[in-house]
Amino acid sequence: MRKMEHNQNSGLDFGYQLCRCGLYQDAMMEFRKAIKVENKPDIQEVNPVLLSFYSFAMAHATLDFKEAIKLSRIAMNRGKQFPCTYLNMGKIYESSGNRKKAINTYRKGYREHSDNAVLLSSLQRLSPRARIFCPYLDRDHVLNKFAAAFFRCECVKKVKAVFKQTWDRIMRSMSSLWFTRYWT
């Protein structure tokens, strides 16, 4: 029997499959082997995708989020052209309980890669939802859908701003009239 040759791509693919199965410790070992195959003296020179997945597996296997975030940040800075670096960094932040940083990371990644559906779904899953117009109806009800579209419209926002300014002006004048009428 021939011994299977271990290269960077096979380690990355196999490690990725192990991560998908939830076997983070084994995935971390595969990514570590692939990093050794690269034979780079500095961690800064390692393939950013490989480093990103290694940090993701390390975060879940060892729960050392500080080190995982550090490695993932290096990978993200070097591999901005790869959406998976943003996705893995966001997942590490989610696992560590830092929801706001996860949302910001997904947003940053989505700005760079607006065609990536996985980044968009992660962002939508974590982002806070807007209040619904009629809370006693379902969110999918026609009235709530129409009201949401109506209030997102730019012309309505301008009208609301003008109305608020006018209302504030009226209230200031009313309060000064009331004060002069009853207190002078």
C-alpha contacts under 8 A as a table, 3 or more apart, distances in Angstrom:
res1	aa1	res2	aa2	distance
6	H	10	S	6.44
6	H	11	G	6.75
6	H	34	A	7.52
6	H	37	V	7.68
7	N	10	S	5.52
7	N	11	G	6.21
7	N	34	A	6.25
7	N	37	V	6.23
8	Q	11	G	5.21
8	Q	12	L	6.13
8	Q	34	A	4.54
8	Q	35	I	7.04
8	Q	37	V	6.23
8	Q	38	E	6.65
9	N	12	L	4.99
9	N	13	D	6.04
9	N	34	A	7.59
10	S	13	D	5.14
10	S	14	F	5.93
10	S	34	A	7.94
11	G	14	F	5.25
11	G	15	G	5.75
11	G	30	E	5.41
11	G	31	F	5.90
11	G	33	K	6.94
11	G	34	A	5.11
12	L	15	G	5.14
12	L	16	Y	5.98
12	L	30	E	7.32
12	L	31	F	6.13
12	L	34	A	6.80
12	L	50	L	6.31
13	D	16	Y	5.12
13	D	17	Q	6.35
14	F	17	Q	5.12
14	F	18	L	6.25
14	F	27	A	7.53
14	F	30	E	7.18
15	G	18	L	5.00
15	G	19	C	6.19
15	G	26	D	7.46
15	G	27	A	4.31
15	G	28	M	7.04
15	G	30	E	5.35
15	G	31	F	5.95
16	Y	19	C	5.06
16	Y	20	R	6.31
16	Y	27	A	6.91
16	Y	53	F	7.39
17	Q	20	R	5.09
17	Q	21	C	6.41
17	Q	27	A	7.96
18	L	21	C	5.08
18	L	22	G	6.34
18	L	23	L	5.18
18	L	24	Y	6.67
18	L	26	D	6.83
18	L	27	A	5.23
19	C	22	G	5.00
19	C	23	L	5.52
19	C	24	Y	5.36
19	C	27	A	5.81
19	C	57	A	6.73
20	R	23	L	7.59
23	L	26	D	5.64
23	L	27	A	6.17
24	Y	27	A	4.88
24	Y	28	M	5.93
24	Y	57	A	5.02
24	Y	58	M	7.16
24	Y	60	H	6.17
24	Y	61	A	5.12
25	Q	28	M	5.14
25	Q	29	M	6.46
25	Q	57	A	6.98
25	Q	58	M	7.41
25	Q	61	A	5.04
25	Q	62	T	7.89
26	D	29	M	5.12
26	D	30	E	6.35
27	A	30	E	5.06
27	A	31	F	6.17
27	A	54	Y	7.78
27	A	57	A	6.27
28	M	31	F	5.15
28	M	32	R	6.07
28	M	54	Y	5.75
28	M	57	A	5.24
28	M	58	M	5.91
28	M	61	A	7.50
29	M	32	R	4.98
29	M	33	K	6.22
30	E	33	K	5.09
30	E	34	A	6.28
31	F	34	A	5.01
31	F	35	I	6.17
31	F	50	L	6.77
31	F	51	L	7.92
31	F	53	F	7.45
31	F	54	Y	5.48
32	R	35	I	5.04
32	R	36	K	6.27
32	R	54	Y	7.13
33	K	36	K	5.05
33	K	37	V	6.26
34	A	37	V	4.99
34	A	38	E	6.48
34	A	50	L	7.88
35	I	38	E	5.19
35	I	39	N	6.82
35	I	40	K	7.79
35	I	46	V	6.89
35	I	50	L	7.44
35	I	51	L	7.91
36	K	39	N	5.16
36	K	40	K	7.58
38	E	46	V	7.17
40	K	43	I	7.02
40	K	45	E	6.27
40	K	46	V	6.36
41	P	45	E	7.68
42	D	45	E	5.65
42	D	46	V	7.32
43	I	46	V	5.47
44	Q	74	I	6.86
44	Q	75	A	7.98
46	V	50	L	7.35
46	V	51	L	6.57
47	N	50	L	5.36
47	N	51	L	6.19
47	N	75	A	7.84
48	P	51	L	5.00
48	P	52	S	5.94
48	P	74	I	7.71
48	P	75	A	4.40
48	P	76	M	6.98
48	P	78	R	6.11
48	P	79	G	5.26
48	P	85	T	7.46
49	V	52	S	5.06
49	V	53	F	6.31
49	V	75	A	6.84
49	V	79	G	6.99
49	V	82	F	7.20
49	V	84	C	7.08
49	V	85	T	6.33
50	L	53	F	5.32
50	L	54	Y	6.06
51	L	54	Y	4.96
51	L	55	S	6.12
51	L	71	L	6.91
51	L	72	S	6.88
51	L	75	A	5.83
52	S	55	S	5.23
52	S	56	F	6.27
52	S	71	L	7.13
52	S	72	S	5.11
52	S	75	A	5.44
52	S	76	M	7.33
52	S	84	C	7.68
52	S	85	T	5.54
52	S	88	N	6.39
52	S	89	M	7.47
53	F	56	F	4.95
53	F	57	A	6.15
53	F	85	T	7.84
53	F	88	N	6.76
54	Y	57	A	5.20
54	Y	58	M	6.00
55	S	58	M	4.94
55	S	59	A	6.04
55	S	67	E	7.89
55	S	68	A	4.64
55	S	69	I	7.18
55	S	71	L	5.89
55	S	72	S	5.68
56	F	59	A	5.21
56	F	60	H	6.53
56	F	68	A	6.69
56	F	72	S	7.56
56	F	88	N	5.87
56	F	89	M	7.33
56	F	91	K	7.56
56	F	92	I	6.17
57	A	60	H	5.29
57	A	61	A	5.92
58	M	61	A	5.05
58	M	62	T	5.64
58	M	63	L	7.07
58	M	64	D	7.08
58	M	68	A	6.30
59	A	62	T	5.75
59	A	63	L	4.79
59	A	64	D	5.42
59	A	65	F	5.23
59	A	67	E	7.96
59	A	68	A	5.39
59	A	92	I	6.52
60	H	63	L	5.38
60	H	64	D	7.98
60	H	95	S	7.81
64	D	67	E	5.82
64	D	68	A	6.29
65	F	68	A	4.91
65	F	69	I	5.85
65	F	92	I	7.10
65	F	96	S	6.35
66	K	69	I	5.29
66	K	70	K	6.30
67	E	70	K	5.02
67	E	71	L	6.26
68	A	71	L	5.21
68	A	72	S	5.94
68	A	92	I	7.49
69	I	72	S	4.96
69	I	73	R	5.91
69	I	89	M	6.92
69	I	92	I	6.95
69	I	93	Y	7.71
70	K	73	R	5.22
70	K	74	I	6.49
71	L	74	I	5.15
71	L	75	A	6.32
72	S	75	A	4.95
72	S	76	M	6.00
72	S	85	T	7.22
72	S	88	N	7.54
72	S	89	M	5.81
73	R	76	M	4.99
73	R	77	N	6.09
73	R	89	M	7.28
74	I	77	N	5.27
74	I	78	R	6.29
75	A	78	R	5.25
75	A	79	G	5.75
75	A	85	T	6.52
76	M	79	G	5.10
76	M	80	K	5.66
76	M	85	T	5.19
76	M	86	Y	6.39
76	M	89	M	7.70
77	N	80	K	6.01
79	G	82	F	5.57
79	G	85	T	6.76
80	K	83	P	7.17
80	K	85	T	7.26
80	K	86	Y	7.92
80	K	112	E	7.87
81	Q	112	E	7.87
82	F	85	T	5.87
82	F	86	Y	7.67
83	P	86	Y	5.47
83	P	87	L	6.34
83	P	109	G	6.37
83	P	113	H	6.56
83	P	116	N	7.39
83	P	119	L	7.65
84	C	87	L	4.79
84	C	88	N	5.91
85	T	88	N	5.32
85	T	89	M	6.17
86	Y	89	M	5.15
86	Y	90	G	6.09
86	Y	105	T	6.18
86	Y	106	Y	6.35
86	Y	108	K	7.77
86	Y	109	G	5.39
87	L	90	G	5.15
87	L	91	K	6.21
87	L	105	T	7.80
87	L	106	Y	6.60
87	L	109	G	7.53
87	L	119	L	6.40
88	N	91	K	5.04
88	N	92	I	6.20
89	M	92	I	5.12
89	M	93	Y	6.31
89	M	102	A	7.45
89	M	105	T	7.07
90	G	93	Y	5.08
90	G	94	E	6.14
90	G	101	K	7.36
90	G	102	A	4.32
90	G	103	I	7.11
90	G	105	T	5.57
90	G	106	Y	6.09
91	K	94	E	4.91
91	K	95	S	6.13
91	K	102	A	6.87
92	I	95	S	5.11
92	I	96	S	6.18
92	I	102	A	7.84
93	Y	96	S	5.10
93	Y	97	G	6.29
93	Y	98	N	5.12
93	Y	99	R	6.60
93	Y	101	K	6.38
93	Y	102	A	5.10
94	E	97	G	5.14
94	E	98	N	5.57
94	E	99	R	5.46
94	E	102	A	5.74
95	S	98	N	7.50
98	N	101	K	5.70
98	N	102	A	6.37
99	R	102	A	5.01
99	R	103	I	6.22
99	R	126	L	7.56
100	K	103	I	5.14
100	K	104	N	6.22
101	K	104	N	4.98
101	K	105	T	6.04
102	A	105	T	5.10
102	A	106	Y	6.19
103	I	106	Y	5.14
103	I	107	R	6.09
103	I	123	L	6.10
103	I	126	L	6.56
103	I	127	S	6.81
104	N	107	R	5.02
104	N	108	K	6.08
105	T	108	K	5.08
105	T	109	G	6.13
106	Y	109	G	5.05
106	Y	110	Y	5.97
106	Y	119	L	5.98
106	Y	120	L	7.63
106	Y	122	S	7.05
106	Y	123	L	5.70
107	R	110	Y	4.98
107	R	111	R	6.12
107	R	123	L	6.75
108	K	111	R	5.20
108	K	112	E	6.52
109	G	112	E	5.14
109	G	113	H	5.95
109	G	114	S	7.94
109	G	119	L	7.01
110	Y	113	H	4.86
110	Y	114	S	4.90
110	Y	115	D	7.82
110	Y	116	N	7.06
110	Y	119	L	6.00
110	Y	120	L	6.55
111	R	114	S	5.68
113	H	116	N	5.73
114	S	120	L	7.87
116	N	119	L	5.69
116	N	120	L	6.55
117	A	120	L	5.02
117	A	121	S	6.09
118	V	121	S	5.17
118	V	122	S	6.15
119	L	122	S	5.15
119	L	123	L	6.11
120	L	123	L	5.06
120	L	124	Q	6.11
121	S	124	Q	5.04
121	S	125	R	5.96
122	S	125	R	5.09
122	S	126	L	6.40
123	L	126	L	5.41
123	L	127	S	5.87
124	Q	127	S	5.25
132	I	135	P	5.78
132	I	139	R	6.60
132	I	144	N	6.29
132	I	148	A	7.46
133	F	143	L	7.93
133	F	144	N	5.51
133	F	147	A	6.35
133	F	148	A	7.22
134	C	137	L	5.65
134	C	143	L	7.69
134	C	144	N	6.24
135	P	138	D	7.22
135	P	139	R	7.76
137	L	141	H	6.39
137	L	144	N	7.61
138	D	141	H	5.20
138	D	144	N	7.69
139	R	144	N	6.14
139	R	145	K	7.38
140	D	144	N	6.74
140	D	145	K	6.42
141	H	144	N	5.42
141	H	145	K	6.27
142	V	145	K	5.04
142	V	146	F	6.00
143	L	146	F	5.18
143	L	147	A	6.06
144	N	147	A	5.13
144	N	148	A	6.09
145	K	148	A	5.23
145	K	149	A	6.34
146	F	149	A	5.20
146	F	150	F	6.03
147	A	150	F	4.94
147	A	151	F	6.06
148	A	151	F	5.35
148	A	152	R	6.22
149	A	152	R	5.21
149	A	153	C	6.57
150	F	153	C	5.44
150	F	156	V	7.24
151	F	156	V	6.12
151	F	157	K	7.05
152	R	156	V	7.47
152	R	157	K	7.44
153	C	156	V	5.52
153	C	157	K	6.63
154	E	157	K	5.06
154	E	158	K	6.38
155	C	158	K	5.14
155	C	159	V	6.26
156	V	159	V	5.03
156	V	160	K	6.06
157	K	160	K	5.09
157	K	161	A	6.22
158	K	161	A	5.09
158	K	162	V	6.27
159	V	162	V	5.17
159	V	163	F	6.01
160	K	163	F	5.03
160	K	164	K	6.06
161	A	164	K	5.13
161	A	165	Q	6.30
162	V	165	Q	5.16
162	V	166	T	6.17
163	F	166	T	5.11
163	F	167	W	5.94
164	K	167	W	5.01
164	K	168	D	6.04
165	Q	168	D	5.18
165	Q	169	R	6.22
166	T	169	R	5.09
166	T	170	I	6.21
167	W	170	I	5.11
167	W	171	M	6.14
168	D	171	M	5.11
168	D	172	R	6.15
169	R	172	R	5.21
169	R	173	S	6.30
170	I	173	S	5.21
170	I	174	M	6.03
171	M	174	M	4.95
171	M	175	S	6.01
172	R	175	S	5.21
172	R	176	S	6.27
173	S	176	S	5.17
173	S	177	L	6.14
174	M	177	L	5.02
174	M	178	W	6.03
175	S	178	W	5.05
175	S	179	F	6.05
176	S	179	F	5.05
176	S	180	T	6.16
177	L	180	T	5.22
177	L	181	R	5.97
178	W	181	R	5.13
178	W	182	Y	6.06
178	W	183	W	8.00
179	F	182	Y	5.56
179	F	183	W	5.48
179	F	184	T	7.47
180	T	183	W	5.55
180	T	184	T	5.33
181	R	184	T	6.21
